[in-house]
Amino acid sequence: MDSLLIQHSSLVRRLRRENSNVTVAEIKLYFDNIVSYIKNLNFNNKKNDALDILTIISDDFAAINTLQLFDHPALINHPIFIYIGRTLEMLLVKMNHSKSIPTTKYEEDCCYSISYLIAQLCLYRNETIKLFYGSISDEIFPVTDKINIRDESINENSRKSNPIAEKPNLKVTGLPPDAPIARPIEEKENDITKIPHRKTFSAQLVPVTSAVEFQSEVSLIPSTDFPSKTYQEIILTNSLLNKLIRTIEDLSQSEYSPYHIKYKIIDRLVRLCSKMKIVDRLLDPIVKCLRSKLYRQVFITIESEQLRLNPKQLFFIYQCTQFIIQHEFQRQEQIPHLLCQAMIDVTKPIVENILPIAGEFDATYFNDRGIALYALSCHLELLNHLSLTSSGRRYFVQSNIIDQMKNILHDETLLENAVGNEELFHADVAVIVYTLMLLCNLAYEKQMFSILKKQNLKSVYSKLESAKDSTIQLACQTLSIILSQDQINEENEPMKLRKMCAEYLEKNIIESKQKTKLGVVKDREERDTHVKLRFLNDTFLKTLSEEIENLATTDHSSNKLKYKNIGRNVRVVSLQETSEVESLLDPILKCLNSNFYLKVFENIELSQTKPKCGAISNNRSLAAKHLFFMRECPEFLFRHDYKRRKETADTLGRIMLEHTEIIFEQHLSILIGDEGENILN
């Protein structure tokens, strides 16, 4: 295996060069050696060199910037890719029985790496990428030419008639009229014989290694000798898709830790199939995931300290919902019957879990719950998709979905945040837009139309009129017009509304690109000023400063909510301008200089959040106190460029180095223990 690794290292180094001279025949020879090695390998329970070598080549080849060589039929039809595909099948089968037959670390790593390589190979297209400033020309022009010779879009006649070109070029003014034309740069080969005073080493210093033979000259391989196939045809076989279907079904039935590698692998393979239009076969297992109890549980397990969705939440909340939204299936008419009732039933607990009770939290709550609101917007987008057809809207008629949408629209803090934000894909904006559009779709049914006309939504309209986001204004105006009519208008058919909204967005996106930079900066400054006035004032900052300083001097381990609330406020204000929050620098530094910062490493504690509705959370986050000292305080410093940065670095840097030495000498065993290992992973 050592000789293979040496050959692999040399080949990868050459492939990564800007002007690589690696040939198809060299790669084929390397693949032949790997296949021969795997065939003659003796099985060992404690060590599996075959999986190791497949992991290495998958990681390195998938990370290479260009894959033109791999588009050759001689490589596409090479047996190594059959080995890779069958290995992935075997590992997927074993992962489906991981509770009875545990998978090893190197098996999980191999499965992850192979899935990445397969995605790269199947999605690769051997097309020339054009540069944004013009395509490259091979034509050679005189060095005195002043026009950009790289841009073929320039007319040849304009080069001669342009008065600018007739002016002397200051860089070449000293050249005589008969100056030679530019010559292409010749590639230089390093000749070791021309290097003076070559250094010699003693033979004792040179390790003895097994010789590795490489072919100096490799003949070209004609592509006509191989069948015309694609990586998709060779790797994504019926057998592999059947294993993938079974694995997705297993995710809908079995509970795994939120960061289990299985979610990452299946998420990647589902995205691959989605882009390759292999969707009909995966419809049933994806529907099972959405109908399972795990779909509801992943919303409940979203914590306020989360900065992003974990792999489990990302698969259920985003990947599964988008799979249904983005594609037209052969059994499209069955989807409402399969999903509508299940999605409507889970809407109420999802909304109640994400949106707080009125008055329970302050305005900064929503700034700290952006990821939860994003998850809610994904669910609402799926409800919108299901309400586009009459068969789907019938399920909504028999539910109390309107009450849930009213709860969203009457949340004053959410409305206020959405109105003040003009980013289309911001969580607050998306939740309001999808809620309004869902009501527009439901209003096409007579019974829902009558119910909606009786609702008092004037206060909602008045608040949304001043929304900075044009999508909110469009949705609000559309719903207002629909409900102001005496009867249902055919022009308000959901499919037509969807098309109108898409055209409106496309038009506005094009127009927004034509705005001047000055206008964009002005709008952003006005928006930022508005945010500062709403959330920041002298009283708020003074109170927060005193609370932070108190945590630096007093232990409040019994009051975990105190650390959580202060940490949330620090995270929110750290997003503001440095000049507005610089008064918090000293209290933050006191926390980092205090003994409490070092003590949190002595005993790693996890949050004691009680699971809701039977939800299982194997990978819990750090306790609130640990998050405050380990994450919030350092992040506050990272986000800003303070005037006192050098002073801070001199004093705090020395203390942090001392803390680092103590942490590694005394507390490293704690950090890499069972609980610490889960956190670090």
FENFEN-V445197 format. One record per helix or strand. SS is the DSSP state (~ for helix, > for strand). FROM is the first residue (numbers start at 0). LEN is the number of residues. If there is no record, write none. Layout:
SS,FROM,LEN / SS,FROM,LEN
This chain:
~,1,14 / ~,23,16 / ~,48,15 / ~,67,4 / ~,72,4 / ~,78,18 / ~,104,19 / >,141,1 / ~,155,6 / ~,162,4 / >,180,1 / ~,191,3 / ~,202,3 / ~,222,3 / ~,230,5 / ~,237,16 / ~,260,15 / ~,279,12 / ~,292,8 / ~,310,16 / ~,331,23 / ~,363,5 / ~,369,17 / ~,389,8 / ~,400,9 / ~,411,8 / ~,426,16 / ~,445,8 / ~,457,7 / ~,469,15 / ~,489,3 / ~,493,20 / ~,516,19 / ~,537,16 / ~,559,14 / ~,577,16 / ~,594,5 / >,605,1 / >,621,1 / ~,623,15 / ~,644,22 / ~,667,4 / ~,673,7
